[in-house]
Amino acid sequence: MSGLRVVDLSKVLAGPLCGQFLGALGADVLKVEPIGGGDDTRAWPPRHGNQSATFLAVNHNKRSLTVDLKSPEGQRLVHRLVAGADIVIQGFGAGTAAKLAVDHDTLRELNPRLIYVEISGYGRTGPLGDEPGYDVMLQAFSGMISTMGEPEGRYARAPFSPVDLGTGSYALSGVLAAVIERERTGTGSYVEVSLLDTAISQMGYLAQNYWASGEAPRRMGTGHPALCPYQAFETSDGDLMVGVGNDAQWRRLCAAASLDDLLEDPRFATTASRVAHREVTVRLVADVIRRRTTEAWLTLLRSSGVPCSPINTLAQALGHPQVDARELLVRYADPVLGPVQTVGLPVKFDGQPRDITRPAPLLGQHTEDVLGELGLSPEEVRSLVERGVVAQGVDVEDGLAPAARDARGVE
């Protein structure tokens, strides 16, 4: 993507993640933020130094400029950026992009080769087309939450925002396809993704199961509707995830766990029969698993070819030698925070190491640089600052705006 420029007007998670991926692939990503607080996630706890950890997670490989998009002058500045850009990403509420003069029709008229990505909650058509979208609401609306939690317990939500993150990933795939299409035709594309489309897509094979069986998926804890035993079990000192995905693995589990007498029982002979007799299958396996330690089972089952895993904490997973071997965790130098660790692009090319080309930007850090690239003189930029059209960038020395730094008496 080197040589392509992205104007990222989005905020929070889905759009910023798409922009971050494009930056990781070499694009020059300009994050346009409102004057004052910038992206909403800049204010979210927890903090890494004086910056939001969530913001850091989805905004490296970008430059930041602050613009008042509600002002005609601010809109004209963004139009100048878009005229020379390849991709625009926006996730405004219904009608807001048009009010700010950054809607698809307006910007494509300025740049027919523009790839315009619109991210919404429920899509722009249909009875909910004007509704705002939030990850947890789409988890609820799509039926996702109805499938999560213990059978007799309360509902649970997936805490890592899978709908937002999935939407950002789908947006990336749409952009890449649109870039290839533009090479063929010379014209841009309108790429539309929504949290609803993502959430329903993520429920796809459960939907297929529902259409086939007529039974709605239910809460099963760590269990699987089509496989058994395929869930977490208590060991003598902790917990273990066991996943028997086929009949051959079942036979290997029985051999390793001294359950050979079950091999001739027709109730357990096939995946379908074990699912039909789930309760007794799980009970018999659980009775055996709890007799040994987690580590003992991991050693035995792995050597027997039975899928299994410890149930790690995040800290344990991040510290595992396998994650280290994948070189997935990348350290980079942040001009304010010093060394920062983050998760790199989850794709490798020809064995090359993953890299962070730019740290997550401070609010408006690159405003003057980007406006200079548009041909504005320092005097013109100063005038825009004085009139509130743009804001002076945050000082890299300590992450504070110059006025705030002066108020503290810092030289």
C-alpha positions in Angstrom: 0.0 0.0 0.0 3.0 2.3 -0.1 2.3 5.4 -2.1 -1.4 5.4 -1.1 -2.9 8.1 1.2 -5.7 7.5 3.6 -7.8 10.2 5.2 -9.2 8.6 8.3 -12.2 10.5 9.7 -13.3 7.6 11.9 -13.1 7.1 15.7 -13.3 4.5 18.4 -12.4 1.0 17.1 -13.7 -0.3 13.8 -12.6 2.5 11.5 -9.3 3.2 13.3 -8.4 -0.5 13.2 -8.9 -0.5 9.4 -6.7 2.6 9.1 -4.1 1.1 11.4 -4.0 -2.1 9.2 -3.6 0.1 6.1 -0.8 2.0 7.7 0.9 -1.3 8.6 0.7 -2.2 4.9 2.5 1.0 4.0 -0.2 3.6 3.4 0.2 7.1 4.6 -2.7 7.4 7.1 -3.9 10.9 8.1 -6.2 10.7 11.2 -8.4 13.8 11.1 -9.7 14.5 14.7 -12.0 17.2 16.2 -10.4 20.0 18.0 -10.4 19.6 21.8 -10.6 15.9 22.8 -10.0 14.2 19.5 -11.0 10.6 19.1 -13.3 9.5 21.9 -10.9 6.7 23.0 -8.2 9.2 23.9 -10.2 9.8 27.1 -10.7 6.1 27.9 -9.0 4.4 30.9 -6.7 2.7 31.6 -3.8 5.1 30.9 -0.4 4.3 29.6 1.4 7.3 31.0 -0.8 10.2 29.9 -2.3 8.3 26.9 -5.2 5.9 26.6 -4.2 2.3 26.2 -7.2 1.7 23.9 -6.2 4.5 21.7 -2.7 3.2 21.4 -4.0 -0.2 20.5 -5.7 0.9 17.2 -4.0 4.1 16.1 -0.3 3.5 15.4 1.0 3.9 11.8 -0.8 7.2 11.5 -0.4 11.0 11.6 -2.9 13.2 13.4 -4.3 16.6 12.5 -7.1 18.5 14.2 -9.7 20.3 12.1 -13.0 21.9 12.9 -15.1 20.1 10.4 -18.1 22.1 11.4 -16.6 25.2 9.8 -16.6 25.9 6.1 -12.8 26.5 6.2 -12.2 23.3 7.9 -14.3 21.5 5.4 -12.3 23.1 2.5 -9.1 21.9 4.1 -10.3 18.3 4.3 -11.5 18.6 0.7 -8.0 19.6 -0.3 -6.7 16.5 1.5 -9.2 14.2 -0.1 -8.5 15.6 -3.6 -5.1 14.0 -3.4 -6.0 11.0 -1.3 -6.8 7.4 -2.3 -9.0 6.2 0.5 -11.4 7.9 3.0 -12.8 6.1 6.1 -15.7 7.5 8.0 -18.1 6.2 10.6 -20.3 9.2 11.4 -23.9 8.9 12.5 -26.7 9.0 9.9 -26.7 12.3 8.0 -23.7 13.7 9.8 -21.2 13.2 7.0 -23.5 15.2 4.7 -23.8 18.0 7.2 -20.0 18.1 7.4 -19.6 18.0 3.6 -17.6 14.7 3.8 -20.3 12.4 2.4 -19.6 10.0 -0.5 -21.3 12.1 -3.2 -19.4 15.3 -2.2 -16.0 13.7 -2.0 -16.3 11.5 -5.1 -17.1 14.6 -7.1 -13.8 16.0 -5.9 -11.9 12.8 -6.6 -13.5 10.2 -8.9 -10.7 7.7 -8.1 -11.6 7.8 -4.4 -12.3 4.7 -2.4 -14.8 5.8 0.2 -15.4 3.5 3.2 -18.6 4.1 5.2 -19.0 2.3 8.6 -22.4 2.3 10.3 -24.3 0.6 13.0 -27.1 -1.1 11.1 -26.4 -0.1 7.5 -27.9 2.9 5.8 -31.0 1.2 4.5 -33.9 -0.4 6.4 -36.0 0.7 9.4 -32.9 0.9 11.6 -30.7 2.7 9.1 -30.5 5.8 11.2 -29.7 4.1 14.5 -26.2 4.5 16.0 -24.2 1.3 16.4 -22.3 0.0 19.4 -20.5 -3.3 19.6 -22.4 -4.6 22.6 -25.8 -3.5 21.1 -25.0 -5.5 18.0 -23.9 -8.5 20.1 -27.3 -8.3 21.6 -29.3 -7.6 18.5 -27.7 -10.3 16.4 -28.4 -13.1 18.8 -24.8 -13.4 19.8 -25.3 -12.7 23.5 -28.2 -15.2 23.6 -25.6 -17.9 22.9 -23.0 -16.9 25.5 -23.0 -17.8 29.2 -23.6 -20.8 31.3 -26.8 -22.8 30.6 -28.5 -21.9 33.8 -26.7 -18.6 34.3 -26.9 -15.0 33.1 -26.0 -13.8 29.7 -22.4 -12.8 29.0 -20.9 -10.5 26.4 -17.7 -11.0 24.6 -15.5 -8.3 26.2 -13.0 -7.8 23.4 -15.5 -6.1 21.0 -15.5 -8.7 18.3 -18.1 -6.9 16.2 -16.1 -3.7 16.1 -12.9 -5.5 15.4 -14.5 -7.7 12.8 -16.0 -4.7 11.1 -12.5 -3.1 10.9 -11.1 -6.3 9.3 -14.0 -6.6 6.8 -13.5 -2.9 5.9 -9.8 -3.7 5.2 -10.7 -6.6 2.9 -13.2 -4.3 1.1 -10.5 -1.6 0.6 -8.0 -4.1 -0.8 -10.6 -5.4 -3.3 -11.5 -1.8 -4.3 -7.8 -1.0 -4.8 -7.5 -3.9 -7.2 -10.8 -2.9 -8.9 -9.5 0.7 -9.4 -6.4 -0.7 -11.1 -8.7 -2.3 -13.6 -11.2 0.5 -14.1 -9.5 3.7 -13.0 -12.5 4.6 -10.8 -13.1 4.5 -7.1 -15.7 2.5 -5.1 -18.2 3.1 -2.3 -17.3 0.4 0.3 -20.0 -0.1 2.9 -19.7 -2.1 6.1 -21.8 -2.2 9.2 -21.7 -3.7 12.6 -25.0 -5.5 11.9 -23.6 -7.1 8.7 -20.5 -8.2 10.7 -22.4 -9.6 13.6 -24.8 -11.6 11.5 -21.9 -12.8 9.4 -20.1 -13.9 12.6 -23.2 -15.9 13.5 -23.3 -17.5 10.0 -22.7 -21.2 10.8 -25.0 -21.0 13.8 -27.6 -19.5 11.5 -27.1 -22.4 9.1 -27.5 -24.9 12.0 -30.7 -23.1 13.0 -32.2 -23.3 9.5 -31.3 -27.0 9.3 -32.5 -28.0 12.8 -35.2 -25.5 13.6 -33.6 -25.1 17.0 -32.2 -21.8 18.2 -28.6 -22.0 19.6 -28.5 -21.8 23.4 -26.1 -20.9 26.1 -23.6 -23.8 26.5 -20.8 -22.3 28.5 -17.6 -23.5 26.8 -19.5 -26.3 25.0 -20.0 -26.7 21.2 -23.4 -27.4 19.7 -22.1 -29.9 17.1 -19.2 -31.6 18.9 -18.8 -33.5 22.1 -16.8 -33.6 24.3 -15.6 -30.1 23.3 -15.5 -27.9 26.4 -13.6 -27.0 29.6 -13.2 -29.6 32.3 -12.0 -29.4 35.9 -8.7 -31.1 36.6 -7.3 -31.9 40.1 -5.6 -28.5 40.2 -7.3 -26.2 37.7 -9.1 -26.3 34.3 -8.4 -27.8 30.9 -10.0 -27.3 27.5 -10.5 -30.5 25.5 -11.7 -30.5 21.9 -12.7 -33.8 20.3 -13.4 -32.8 16.8 -13.9 -36.2 15.2 -14.3 -39.9 15.9 -10.6 -40.7 15.5 -9.8 -38.1 18.3 -12.5 -39.7 20.4 -10.8 -43.0 20.1 -7.4 -41.5 21.0 -9.0 -39.7 24.1 -10.5 -43.0 25.3 -7.2 -44.8 24.9 -5.3 -42.0 26.8 -7.9 -41.7 29.5 -8.5 -45.4 30.1 -12.0 -45.2 28.8 -11.7 -48.1 26.4 -15.0 -49.6 27.5 -16.8 -46.7 25.9 -15.4 -47.5 22.5 -17.9 -50.3 21.9 -20.9 -48.4 23.3 -23.1 -47.2 20.4 -24.0 -44.0 22.4 -20.5 -42.8 21.9 -19.5 -44.3 18.6 -19.9 -41.2 16.4 -19.9 -37.4 16.8 -23.7 -37.3 16.2 -24.3 -40.0 18.9 -22.1 -38.3 21.4 -23.9 -35.0 20.8 -27.3 -36.8 21.2 -26.0 -38.2 24.6 -24.1 -35.1 25.6 -24.9 -35.2 29.3 -23.6 -38.7 29.9 -20.6 -38.2 27.6 -19.5 -35.1 29.4 -20.1 -36.7 32.8 -18.0 -39.7 32.1 -15.1 -37.7 30.7 -15.3 -35.2 33.5 -15.1 -38.0 36.1 -11.7 -39.0 34.6 -10.3 -35.6 33.9 -10.6 -34.4 37.5 -8.2 -37.2 38.7 -5.0 -35.7 37.3 -3.4 -32.3 37.1 -3.7 -29.9 34.2 -0.1 -30.3 33.3 -0.3 -34.1 33.4 -3.3 -34.1 31.0 -1.6 -31.6 28.7 1.4 -33.9 28.4 -0.7 -37.1 27.9 -3.3 -35.7 25.5 -0.8 -33.8 23.3 1.3 -36.9 23.0 -1.8 -38.8 22.1 -3.0 -36.4 19.4 -6.0 -35.1 21.3 -6.6 -31.3 21.0 -6.3 -29.6 24.4 -5.1 -26.4 26.0 -4.7 -24.8 29.3 -7.1 -21.9 30.0 -4.6 -19.1 30.2 -5.0 -15.7 31.5 -4.1 -12.9 29.0 -0.8 -12.4 30.9 0.0 -16.1 30.5 -0.8 -16.0 26.8 1.2 -12.9 26.1 4.2 -14.4 28.0 4.1 -17.8 26.2 7.2 -18.8 24.2 4.9 -19.6 21.2 3.7 -16.0 21.0 7.3 -14.9 21.3 8.4 -17.2 18.5 5.7 -15.7 16.2 7.2 -12.2 16.9 3.7 -10.9 17.2 4.4 -8.5 20.0 6.2 -5.5 18.7 8.2 -2.9 20.7 8.6 0.6 19.3 9.9 3.9 20.6 7.2 6.4 21.5 8.5 10.0 21.7 6.5 10.6 24.9 6.1 7.2 26.6 9.4 5.7 25.7 9.4 1.9 24.8 5.9 0.7 24.1 4.8 -2.8 23.3 1.8 -3.5 21.0 0.3 -6.3 18.9 1.6 -6.2 15.4 -0.3 -6.9 12.1 -1.5 -10.6 12.4 -0.2 -11.3 8.9 3.4 -12.0 7.8 4.9 -11.6 4.4 7.8 -13.7 3.2 9.0 -14.2 6.8 9.6 -10.5 7.3 9.4 -9.2 10.8 6.4 -7.2 11.8 7.1 -3.5 12.3 5.5 -0.3 13.6 6.3 2.5 11.2 4.8 5.3 13.4 3.8 5.4 17.1 0.2 6.3 17.8 0.1 10.1 17.3 -0.5 12.8 19.9 -3.6 14.9 19.2 -2.9 17.1 16.3 0.8 16.3 16.4 1.2 16.5 12.6 -1.3 19.3 11.8 1.4 21.8 10.7 3.3 19.2 8.7 0.3 18.0 6.8 -0.9 21.6 6.1 2.6 22.4 4.9 2.4 19.5 2.5 -0.8 21.1 1.1 1.2 24.2 0.3 0.1 26.4 3.2 2.7 28.8 4.6 3.5 29.0 8.3 1.7 32.3 8.4 -1.4 30.8 6.8 -1.3 27.9 9.3 -0.9 30.4 12.2 -4.0 32.3 11.0 -6.0 29.1 10.8 -5.0 28.3 14.4 -5.9 31.8 15.6 -9.4 31.5 14.0 -10.0 28.0 15.5 -10.1 26.2 12.1 -7.3 23.9 13.2 -5.5 23.5 16.5 -1.8 23.6 17.3 -0.4 20.1 17.8 0.3 18.6 21.2 3.9 19.1 22.2 5.9 15.9 21.8 8.3 16.7 24.6 5.8 15.9 27.3 2.5 15.1 25.6 0.9 18.4 26.7 -0.3 21.3 24.6 2.2 24.1 24.7 -0.2 26.3 26.7 -0.6 23.6 29.3 3.1 23.1 29.5 3.8 26.8 29.9 1.1 26.9 32.7 3.2 24.3 34.6 6.3 26.4 34.2 8.2 23.8 32.2 11.0 25.1 30.0 
